[in-house]
Amino acid sequence: MRKLLVLAAASLLMSGSAIAHSAKVAVTAIVEHPSLDAVRDGVRDGLEKAGYKVGENLEFIYESAQGNPATAAQIAREFAGSSPDVIVPIATPSAQAAAGATRTIPIVFSAVTDPVAAGLVATNEAPGANVTGVSDLTPVADHIALIKEIVPDVKAVGFVYNPGEANSVALLDMFKKAAEEQGLTVVEAMANRTADVQNAARSLVGKAQAMYVPTDNTVVSAFEAIVGVADENDLPLISGDTDSVGRGAIAAVGFDYYQVGLQTADVVLRVLKGEKAGEIPVTFASGSDLVVNKKAAEAQGVTLPDAVVERASKVIE
């Protein structure tokens, strides 16, 4: 079932406010999980810091597609019909749905890995049309180096993903190239639905010495199923997002997705001030954190190297 949250609305101008108008911002995500929820919260809080306050001069609407692309398309059409000032789709499927629903309402996407490959923008430097946003392009070379450091005898890495997510396909291509450069092979495990995730993970047992989950919304939403397979088979699990480390991955180098949301809010503010979305270059998420989970490492038969623990920005005991 779809989930709808309308945080507030206001039609009157606020006297004495630094902002001379009210705004309507419609936000949607393909699914709910900690990283995408953090983006949403960062967008809302970033707007508030700039003077757009929910309940005063900001109508902030949020809907989740609950992992269903057809629902994402329906939400996008409804948003387009309600004429918000800006649509903020979180993750590639929702961004594609929004771009397909309107060519006039400004769209500022967030947490999209490769907006060019996804067909959202012409180029990152000059997006064109009515779309721009923030990319969370994963530092895959750093992830592979981390896997080799944690699992020194690794020869093959299992990559669990949904081939229906354009961002995951783009990440797979990048991951393969980076793995080859670092002397590793990649074993693919496909999961078209959350119900397929566990079996996809199980297919890697005996074929790979480590397992990797990219920022794939289908797979991350069923992350505990992968953790179960990793724990049962001593198959070290590395994730593409730091939020998943707290859910049972051994480690990740990734972004603080709340900060990604704040970066997205900065772009939304530029649009609200009158800039055309298609003329604003795509922004890339900045900063990266190393998070490790000692308990998960023990459960998956791994001893974390001291060097990894020492340079981690967060250690989960």
SULNOR-V708570 format. One record per backbone hydrogen bond with DSSP energy under -1.0 kcal/mol. CO is the residue of the C=O (numbers start at 1). NH is the residue of the N-H. Records with the same first field share a line. If there is no record, write none. Layout:
CO=NH ; NH
This chain:
3=64
5=62
14=17
23=59
24=85 ; 86
25=61
26=88
27=63
28=90
29=65
30=67
33=37
34=38
35=39
36=40
37=41
38=42
39=43
40=44
41=45
42=46
43=47
44=48
45=49
46=50
47=52
48=51
53=56 ; 57 ; 58
57=23
58=55
59=25
60=7
61=27
62=5
63=29
64=3
65=68
68=72
69=73
70=74
71=75
72=76
73=77
74=78
75=79
76=80
77=81
78=82
86=26
87=108
88=28
89=110
90=30
91=95
92=96
93=97
94=98
95=99
96=100
98=102
106=87
107=132
109=134
110=91
114=118
115=120 ; 121
116=119
124=282
127=122
128=131
130=107
132=109
133=283
134=112
135=285
138=140
139=143
140=144
141=145
142=146
143=147
144=148
145=149
146=150
147=151
151=154
155=185
156=209
157=187
158=212
159=189
161=191
162=165
165=169
166=170
167=171
168=172
169=173
170=174
171=175
172=176
173=177
174=178
175=179
176=180
177=181
178=182
179=184
180=183
185=157
187=159
189=161
193=196
194=197
196=200
197=201
198=202
199=203
201=204
202=205
204=207 ; 208
210=158
211=238
212=160
213=240
214=216
216=220
217=221
219=222
220=223
222=225
223=227
224=228
225=229
226=230
227=231
228=232
229=233
230=235
236=211
237=250
238=213
242=245
244=249
245=248
250=293
251=239
252=291
254=289
256=260
257=261
258=262
259=263
260=264
261=265
262=266
263=267
264=268
265=269
266=270
267=271
268=272
269=273
270=275
271=274
276=279
277=280
278=128
283=135
289=254
290=313 ; 314
291=252
292=316
293=297
294=298
295=299
296=300
297=302
298=301
305=309
306=310
307=311
314=292
316=294
